[in-house]
């Protein structure tokens, strides 16, 4: 089972949408977190170490992740370049996530 972590700033819109979209993907266990201190589920070293693969929504998330959790990083970090322009489970966001994330996941 591959562990996949989705990261945005607040863990309220983009990353929880991604977690929900990929929750039933065969062969993966998905979770999500936010880089901000007041995030719904704040990113921590334990989550970073847990993840085989980390998807960040923007470059600034990758920078924060690498600066703060470099020692805990063990998997690949992929930037999706998805701006904070979407609501939770927005149809356009779901389509974008499926298009950008699916090629990196195990075939189900």
Backbone as numpy.savetxt, mean C-alpha at the origin, in Angstrom:
# Nx Ny Nz CAx CAy CAz Cx Cy Cz
2.30 -17.73 0.94 1.44 -16.55 0.94 2.34 -15.32 0.94
2.11 -14.43 -0.03 2.88 -13.18 -0.13 2.13 -12.11 0.65
2.87 -11.36 1.46 2.27 -10.28 2.25 2.48 -8.95 1.51
1.38 -8.21 1.36 1.38 -6.97 0.58 0.83 -5.83 1.43
1.58 -4.74 1.48 1.19 -3.57 2.26 0.96 -2.39 1.32
-0.16 -1.70 1.51 -0.49 -0.51 0.74 -0.36 0.70 1.66
0.34 1.75 1.19 0.63 2.90 2.04 0.22 4.20 1.36
-0.49 5.05 2.12 -0.76 6.43 1.70 -0.51 7.31 2.92
-1.05 8.50 2.96 -0.77 9.42 4.07 -1.63 9.16 5.30
-2.94 9.19 5.12 -3.87 9.11 6.25 -4.46 7.71 6.46
-4.28 6.81 5.50 -4.89 5.48 5.55 -6.41 5.59 5.70
-6.99 6.53 4.94 -8.45 6.71 4.98 -9.11 6.48 3.62
-8.38 6.72 2.52 -9.00 6.64 1.20 -8.29 5.65 0.27
-7.09 6.00 -0.15 -6.40 5.20 -1.17 -5.93 3.84 -0.67
-5.14 3.81 0.39 -4.61 2.51 0.82 -5.68 1.57 1.37
-6.70 2.04 2.12 -7.75 1.11 2.53 -8.56 0.59 1.35
-8.72 1.43 0.31 -9.40 0.96 -0.90 -8.58 -0.17 -1.52
-7.27 0.04 -1.63 -6.40 -1.00 -2.21 -6.46 -2.28 -1.38
-6.41 -2.13 -0.07 -6.49 -3.31 0.80 -7.77 -4.09 0.55
-8.88 -3.38 0.44 -10.17 -4.04 0.21 -10.24 -4.67 -1.17
-9.75 -3.96 -2.19 -9.79 -4.48 -3.56 -9.00 -5.79 -3.68
-7.86 -5.86 -2.98 -6.98 -7.03 -3.11 -7.09 -8.02 -1.95
-8.08 -7.83 -1.08 -8.25 -8.70 0.09 -8.47 -10.16 -0.29
-9.15 -10.40 -1.39 -9.46 -11.78 -1.80 -8.58 -12.28 -2.93
-7.52 -11.56 -3.25 -6.61 -11.97 -4.33 -5.91 -13.26 -3.89
-5.94 -14.28 -4.73 -5.31 -15.55 -4.34 -3.80 -15.41 -4.11
-3.34 -16.00 -3.03 -1.91 -16.05 -2.77 -1.32 -14.85 -2.06
-2.17 -13.87 -1.68 -1.64 -12.72 -0.94 -2.46 -12.45 0.31
-1.80 -11.82 1.25 -2.46 -11.27 2.43 -2.21 -9.78 2.37
-3.27 -8.97 2.36 -3.14 -7.52 2.18 -3.41 -6.77 3.49
-2.70 -5.66 3.64 -2.92 -4.74 4.75 -2.65 -3.33 4.25
-2.97 -2.33 5.08 -2.70 -0.95 4.68 -2.35 -0.11 5.90
-1.67 1.00 5.62 -1.24 1.90 6.69 -1.00 3.28 6.10
-0.84 4.26 7.00 -0.57 5.63 6.59 0.73 6.13 7.18
1.39 7.04 6.47 2.68 7.57 6.93 2.52 8.67 7.98
1.35 9.30 8.04 1.15 10.39 9.01 0.90 9.84 10.41
1.28 10.61 11.41 1.10 10.18 12.81 -0.36 10.00 13.17
-1.26 10.76 12.54 -2.69 10.67 12.85 -3.44 9.76 11.87
-2.72 8.90 11.17 -3.36 7.97 10.23 -4.27 7.00 10.97
-5.27 6.48 10.26 -6.17 5.49 10.84 -5.38 4.30 11.39
-4.45 3.80 10.59 -3.54 2.72 10.99 -2.13 3.21 10.67
-1.44 3.80 11.65 -0.12 4.37 11.38 0.92 3.31 11.00
1.73 3.65 10.03 2.81 2.77 9.59 3.81 2.60 10.72
4.28 1.36 10.93 5.31 1.13 11.93 6.30 0.09 11.40
7.40 -0.07 12.12 8.47 -0.98 11.69 7.98 -2.42 11.58
7.08 -2.81 12.44 6.55 -4.18 12.42 5.80 -4.46 11.11
4.97 -3.52 10.69 4.24 -3.68 9.42 5.19 -3.70 8.23
6.19 -2.83 8.27 7.17 -2.77 7.18 7.92 -4.10 7.09
8.33 -4.64 8.23 9.06 -5.90 8.25 8.17 -7.07 7.80
6.88 -6.98 8.09 5.91 -8.03 7.73 5.76 -8.15 6.21
5.85 -7.04 5.50 5.51 -6.99 4.08 6.60 -7.53 3.16
6.18 -8.41 2.25 7.06 -8.88 1.17 7.13 -7.83 0.07
6.03 -7.10 -0.08 5.89 -6.12 -1.16 5.12 -4.94 -0.62
5.63 -3.73 -0.86 4.96 -2.52 -0.38 4.65 -1.63 -1.57
3.38 -1.24 -1.67 2.94 -0.29 -2.69 2.67 1.04 -2.00
3.35 2.09 -2.45 3.10 3.43 -1.95 2.36 4.21 -3.03
1.51 5.13 -2.60 0.69 5.87 -3.56 1.47 7.00 -4.24
2.43 7.62 -3.52 3.19 8.74 -4.07 4.66 8.62 -3.69
5.50 9.35 -4.41 6.94 9.30 -4.15 7.28 9.72 -2.72
6.55 10.70 -2.20 6.84 11.17 -0.84 6.62 10.06 0.18
5.69 9.15 -0.09 5.48 8.02 0.83 6.69 7.09 0.81
7.25 6.86 -0.38 8.44 6.01 -0.50 9.61 6.66 0.25
9.76 7.97 0.10 10.84 8.69 0.78 10.71 8.56 2.29
9.51 8.79 2.82 9.28 8.68 4.27 9.56 7.26 4.74
9.09 6.30 3.98 9.28 4.89 4.31 10.77 4.54 4.38
11.51 4.94 3.37 12.93 4.61 3.31 13.73 5.34 4.38
13.35 6.58 4.69 14.08 7.34 5.71 13.85 6.79 7.11
12.61 6.46 7.40 12.26 6.07 8.76 12.41 4.57 9.04
12.23 3.74 8.00 12.17 2.29 8.23 13.18 1.50 7.40
14.26 2.13 7.01 15.25 1.47 6.14 15.68 0.11 6.69
15.92 0.01 7.99 16.38 -1.25 8.59 15.31 -2.33 8.56
14.05 -1.95 8.60 12.96 -2.93 8.61 12.57 -3.38 7.20
12.93 -2.60 6.20 12.55 -2.93 4.82 13.20 -4.23 4.37
12.38 -5.16 3.91 12.93 -6.41 3.40 12.35 -6.76 2.03
11.30 -6.07 1.66 10.66 -6.34 0.37 10.82 -5.18 -0.59
10.25 -5.36 -1.77 10.30 -4.31 -2.78 9.30 -3.21 -2.45
9.64 -1.99 -2.85 8.74 -0.85 -2.70 8.43 -0.33 -4.10
7.14 -0.29 -4.42 6.70 0.15 -5.74 5.82 1.38 -5.58
6.17 2.44 -6.29 5.38 3.67 -6.26 4.34 3.62 -7.38
3.07 3.80 -7.00 1.97 3.73 -7.96 1.66 5.07 -8.62
2.19 6.16 -8.09 1.90 7.51 -8.62 0.40 7.77 -8.74
-0.31 7.54 -7.63 -1.75 7.80 -7.58 -1.97 8.98 -6.63
-2.39 10.14 -7.18 -2.59 11.32 -6.33 -3.79 11.17 -5.39
-3.85 12.03 -4.41 -4.93 12.01 -3.41 -6.16 12.73 -3.96
-6.70 12.19 -5.04 -7.84 12.82 -5.73 -9.10 11.97 -5.71
-9.13 10.92 -4.89 -10.22 9.94 -4.96 -10.85 9.72 -3.59
-12.12 9.34 -3.63 -12.83 8.95 -2.41 -12.61 7.46 -2.18
-12.95 7.00 -0.98 -12.84 5.58 -0.65 -13.72 4.77 -1.61
-13.12 3.75 -2.21 -13.78 2.82 -3.14 -14.32 3.53 -4.40
-13.78 4.68 -4.75 -14.12 5.39 -5.99 -13.85 4.43 -7.16
-14.80 4.32 -8.07 -14.67 3.38 -9.19 -13.41 3.64 -10.02
-13.08 4.90 -10.24 -11.88 5.23 -11.02 -10.62 4.80 -10.27
-10.62 4.96 -8.95 -9.48 4.53 -8.14 -9.34 3.01 -8.18
-10.44 2.29 -8.08 -10.41 0.83 -8.13 -9.84 0.35 -9.46
-10.27 0.96 -10.56 -9.75 0.59 -11.88 -8.25 0.86 -11.98
-7.83 2.02 -11.49 -6.42 2.40 -11.51 -5.58 1.43 -10.67
-6.04 1.11 -9.50 -5.33 0.17 -8.63 -5.19 -1.20 -9.29
-6.28 -1.70 -9.85 -6.22 -3.01 -10.51 -5.22 -3.00 -11.66
-5.21 -1.92 -12.43 -4.30 -1.83 -13.58 -2.84 -1.75 -13.14
-2.57 -1.00 -12.08 -1.17 -0.77 -11.67 -0.61 -1.84 -10.73
-1.45 -2.45 -9.92 -0.99 -3.40 -8.92 -0.99 -4.84 -9.43
-2.01 -5.23 -10.14 -2.18 -6.62 -10.58 -0.96 -7.24 -11.24
-0.24 -6.52 -12.13 0.93 -7.14 -12.77 2.04 -7.55 -11.79
2.04 -7.00 -10.59 3.08 -7.29 -9.60 2.71 -8.43 -8.65
1.46 -8.90 -8.75 0.97 -9.91 -7.83 1.02 -11.31 -8.43
1.02 -12.34 -7.58 0.99 -13.71 -8.12 -0.28 -13.93 -8.93
-0.17 -14.71 -9.97 -1.34 -15.04 -10.81 -2.25 -15.99 -10.04
-3.56 -15.63 -10.03 -4.49 -16.42 -9.26 -5.14 -17.50 -9.96
